[in-house]
Amino acid sequence: MTLVLIVEDNPINRDVLGRRLERRGYNIRFAEDGPDGIAAALKIQPDIILMDIGLGEMDGWEATRCIKANPKTKDIPILALTASAFESDRQKSFEAGCSEFETKPVDLPRLLSKMEMCMA
């Protein structure tokens, strides 16, 4: 079973996305902010991370750079999630080390397709 770490500070977004993915057979774990996401990535070694970009004190780009800088977590694919559709945010996500980028609200079929591509 694919283990997905969702790093999301909004409890409603976390819950909705987590339940939608669980119904499709994914094993879900959560982190509420950047530092928790970094620690969880190291501890549970997920198959993929869905990283919210707007996380507050430490944004998703900084958390992604930390995860990618660690030899133990550098190979975990990270998919950026953001409410911002700006091309500059998309570019910053790839520069930080994200494998893919998806805007919110999430289009689930498109997200699942991108997740599969990241893990292939």
C-alpha positions, 0 to 999 in steps of 0.5 A, a space after each residue: 500500500 502506498 504511504 502518502 505524507 500530507 503536509 498541510 496546515 489547514 485541518 479541513 483541507 487535511 481531512 478532506 484530501 486524506 479521506 479522498 485518498 484513503 478511499 482510493 487505497 492510499 495509506 495516509 499520514 499527516 504533518 501540520 507544518 514544515 518542521 513536522 513534515 521534515 521530521 515525519 519524512 525522515 521517520 516514516 519514509 513515505 512513498 510520496 509527500 503532498 506538500 502545501 506551500 503556504 505553511 506559515 513560519 516555514 513554507 513548503 519550499 523551505 521544508 522541501 529543500 530540507 527534505 531534499 538536502 537529507 540523504 535519507 529523504 532526498 529520493 522521496 518525490 514531493 508534489 507541491 500543493 497550493 491555492 496559487 496558480 502563478 507560474 512563478 510559484 510553480 517555478 519556485 516549487 520545481 527549483 526547491 526540489 518538487 517533482 510536480 505541482 498541483 493547484 487547490 482546490 484539488 482536481 482528484 483525477 489529475 492529482 492521482 495521475 501526477 502522484 503516479 507519475 512522480 512515483 514511477 
